[in-house]
Amino acid sequence: MPSIDDPNYLNRDQHYADAGVYRLSDEMALVQSIDFFTPVVDDPYLFGQIAAANAFSDLYAMGAKPLTALNLVCFPAERQPLKILEEILRGGFDKIREAGAVLIGGHSVDDAEPKYGLSVTGLVDPQRMITSGGARPGDLLFLTKSIGTGIINTAIKGGQLKESEAAETLQGMAALNAAAAAAMVEAGASAATDITGFGLLGHLHEMLIASGAGAAIKKEAIPLYPRAKEMAESGFIPGGAYRNLRFYEKAINWLGAEEEKADWLTILFDPQTSGGLLIAVPRQQAGALLSGLDSRNIKGFHIGEINGNRAGEITLS
């Protein structure tokens, strides 16, 4: 893509930005993102909720307030009942309303495979905007949702788990990152990103490259959804985890037991659907972040620390 020289496109040079930011005034900027995907669950209403929550996460990662949403729909109208589409859209609409945004339209096409998501727009004060590139050595790293959605979804599709046995994972995917975003802005976070298709370590690596720093992570501190590790060890690992591993493996400095390495890396590179926020916060403000999360009924998991090692390097022990 050619470079853009419009000075109001505030993050035009940030290659790992979660969303595009366009300045309207000194105090206000538009934040825009888009995401859609094929069903990750059988329940169409729940799928609509998850897809919508996932789309809003890029805005929340930057501390933006959602404003509007447009539906993006692909659906095989001649081969599946329109009631299914109705339920998908109802799930998305309810999640849009929960986010405090307004659905203002959308677009649909006939397609062989259902797909759903949103184009979303929000507002942020450019002076308070949080990016993925502000982490500094000494900052502490916190995660706001557990890891393992790709593995759990693969196990469900493989007949190893019923959706009813994965309720915590499904509820986690459908949950907005709104409260976590409010807490991190209030606490003065240095940097943040949302955890999606590149897995925890892939998105952390991108944050570190953008920040010109490294990080040390404690694997045992990383929260996993129930049965995610068990399902991974049984081989229910999505192909995206292996692609992420091949692409980012050179960035990993593994200090754990060698016999555990393969299992842990596939879990930590597991592609997440509507994952949590990964937040870097100055050490002296970590208590304020945890207090803000707790007051909003969100669990904050301290998983590591930013250091001065080579940019992008992740030490995992």
C-alpha positions, 0 to 999 in steps of 0.5 A, spaced: 500 500 500 502 507 498 504 511 504 498 516 506 501 523 508 494 526 511 497 529 518 490 527 521 491 520 520 494 519 526 497 512 526 499 512 519 506 510 521 504 505 526 504 498 523 501 494 528 495 499 530 489 495 532 484 500 528 485 506 524 485 513 527 483 520 524 483 526 527 477 531 527 479 536 532 485 537 537 480 533 542 476 528 538 478 523 533 474 517 529 477 510 530 475 505 525 475 497 525 472 492 521 472 484 522 468 478 520 468 471 520 465 464 519 461 461 525 465 458 531 459 455 535 453 452 532 448 457 536 446 462 531 444 467 536 451 466 540 455 467 534 452 473 532 454 476 539 461 473 539 462 476 532 460 483 534 464 483 541 470 481 537 469 487 532 468 492 538 475 489 541 480 493 536 476 500 539 476 498 546 484 496 545 485 504 544 481 506 549 475 509 544 468 509 545 464 505 540 459 510 536 456 506 530 456 499 527 454 496 520 453 489 519 457 485 514 453 479 512 455 473 508 449 468 507 447 462 503 440 464 503 437 458 498 440 453 502 439 455 509 433 458 513 433 465 514 431 464 521 438 462 522 440 469 519 435 472 523 438 469 530 445 471 528 443 479 527 439 479 533 445 476 537 449 482 534 444 487 535 443 485 542 451 486 543 451 493 539 446 495 544 450 493 550 456 497 547 452 503 547 453 504 539 448 504 534 446 500 528 446 504 522 446 499 516 450 494 513 451 490 507 449 482 505 451 478 499 449 471 498 455 466 499 456 458 500 458 459 507 455 464 513 460 469 515 458 475 520 461 481 523 461 489 523 464 495 521 465 499 527 466 507 528 468 510 535 471 516 538 477 517 542 481 523 545 487 523 541 491 526 548 488 520 551 489 514 546 492 508 548 496 505 542 500 498 542 507 502 541 507 505 548 510 500 553 516 501 556 521 497 560 519 496 567 511 496 565 507 490 568 503 486 563 496 484 565 491 480 561 483 480 562 481 474 559 483 467 559 486 463 553 484 457 549 478 459 545 481 456 538 483 449 542 476 449 545 472 450 539 476 445 535 475 440 540 467 442 540 467 441 532 471 434 533 466 432 537 470 431 544 466 437 547 459 439 547 458 446 547 454 446 554 461 443 557 465 449 554 460 455 557 465 459 560 469 459 554 463 461 550 461 466 555 468 469 555 468 470 547 461 473 548 463 478 553 465 485 551 472 488 553 468 495 555 469 494 562 477 492 561 478 498 557 475 503 562 479 501 567 486 501 563 484 508 561 483 510 568 489 507 570 493 510 565 496 504 561 502 505 557 500 500 551 494 495 550 492 490 544 487 485 544 488 478 543 485 475 537 488 471 531 495 471 532 495 468 539 497 471 546 505 471 544 503 473 537 500 480 539 505 481 545 510 480 539 507 486 535 506 490 541 514 489 543 516 491 536 512 497 536 514 499 543 522 497 541 522 493 547 522 485 550 518 482 555 519 476 560 513 472 561 511 466 566 507 461 563 504 458 569 501 465 570 497 465 564 490 463 565 487 458 561 480 456 559 477 450 563 480 443 559 484 448 554 490 444 556 487 437 556 484 438 549 491 441 546 495 435 549 489 431 546 491 434 539 485 439 538 489 444 536 487 449 530 491 450 524 492 457 525 496 455 532 502 452 528 502 458 522 503 463 528 508 458 531 512 458 525 512 465 523 513 468 530 518 462 533 524 466 532 522 471 537 521 466 543 527 465 548 524 459 552 527 457 559 522 452 561 523 444 561 524 442 553 519 436 554 513 442 555 515 447 550 511 444 544 505 443 548 505 450 551 507 454 545 501 451 541 497 453 547 500 460 547 500 461 539 492 459 539 488 463 535 483 467 539 476 469 538 474 475 541 480 475 546 481 479 552 486 485 552 493 485 554 495 491 558 502 494 559 502 499 565 507 502 569 509 498 576 506 504 580 499 504 577 498 497 577 494 497 583 490 502 580 489 498 574 487 492 578 482 496 583 479 498 577 478 492 574 476 489 580 470 494 581 468 492 574 468 485 576 473 483 571 479 479 573 486 482 571 492 477 571 499 479 572 503 475 566 509 478 566 514 484 565 516 489 559 524 489 559 530 492 555 531 486 551 531 486 543 525 489 540 520 483 540 524 478 544 519 474 549 523 470 554 518 465 557 519 461 563 
